[in-house]
Amino acid sequence: MGDDGKNTLSIRDNRTGRDYEIDIHDGDVIRAMDLRQIKVDDGDFGMMAYDPAFTNTASTRSTITYIDGENGILRYRGYPIEQLAERSSHLEVAYLLLKGELPGQAELDDFVHQITFHTYVHENITELVGAFRYDAHAMGMVTSMVAALSTFYPDAKELDDPKARWIQIIRLVAKLPTLAAYAYRHHRGLPLVYPENELSYTANFLSMLFKIGGREYKPNPVLERALDVLFILHADHEQNCSTTAMRLIGSSRADPYCSLAGAMSALYGPLHGGANEAVLRMLNRIGSVDNIPAFMEGVKKKEERLMGFGHRVYKAYDPRASIIKRTADEVFEVTGRNPLLDIALELEKIALSEDYFVERNLYPNVDFYSGIIYQAMGFPVEMFPVLFAIPRTVGWLAQWEEMLLDGEQRIARPRQVYVGQDARDFVPIADRD
């Protein structure tokens, strides 16, 4: 609030000498449409903001996820991620993100029951799995299967019906692990394993992945819990690339299956969901602790890239990274120590102590340790983005429904600054040089 008591921004257009007063909302936000009044003459379109990659543009007001990148804070619906990861389960957190409040016991039991009894997919989907090449990437397969689900549920288009929206949400959260497991088994040339309703969400997923023959499969409880924690940490992360894709596609009133397939396609990109795979490749290329000094010198000279450090949002230690590091210790007690861990720990030690890295806020992020854990649990690298997509489905759907219910939202249509040719006449091909 200024000295004059006004919560506004004063702008002078030096082209015309006119002064404008723009309202400031929510602390430090102005509405882009308020800039349209700034014109040279009445025939002008009006002022626009140019913001490649939307690095300083807010497209929505959301109540779902809060991030304070300067101080390393992440909260779901107000709850610190550290408390949720320690005390909650993935499905309890899913309910929180989708409904806005933590469930009571009866509400949670009902939610878990609904998810558990929607894990099966139509047998036509199993035929679709068999149509993929034996070496098809898991993420491409799962994305295709999610899009195909749209054709099985015509009621998914009833976007104004809360009950219809909720059943689609239940179906997607329930079926993603099944589709992911089918892609994994197809890649391995193994018969598909159907869901088992008596198992937990993560235990059922591990069973569909790794069960062999008719023997009963009981996942190690430490690994089951570790996967649940990883799912909690990846459930939502505000307006990132894939979440924005979910909202943009959904703004056209596409059904949630097609919208989710679009979000998964965005996640498929190596700059988004492939980051933990890039960490593993870096660690393997370094090879041993003895090679780290030379590698870090290469980073300083910009000849190498330090993967898994730094974040677009966090300028302090990623709060998820410290949780994952503790989880890694628990996993390695069961699976044995991943030889890449020593390299990772030494890289982290250097990055947190040397001025070059500290000054650049190159702290470990969530991707730094997650890939090592997934590898230790037996997941191939092509499954990493799928493992990201399973829990993020919850966040995508929460964001999608929030967008639908937001009266200010309409079909997304960004502006552009045209810098191409001015008007010119067509030249017949015989007359062209």
URDA-V720492 format. One record per helix or strand of 3 or more residues. SS is the DSSP state (a for helix, b for strand). FROM is the first residue (numbers start at 1). TO is the last residue. If there is no record, write none. Layout:
SS|FROM|TO + SS|FROM|TO
//
This chain:
b|8|13 + b|18|23 + a|32|37 + a|52|54 + b|65|68 + b|73|76 + a|81|87 + a|90|99 + a|105|116 + a|123|131 + a|138|152 + a|154|157 + a|162|188 + a|201|210 + a|221|233 + a|241|250 + a|256|268 + a|275|286 + a|289|300 + a|319|335 + a|340|353 + a|355|359 + a|366|376 + a|381|405 + a|429|431
//
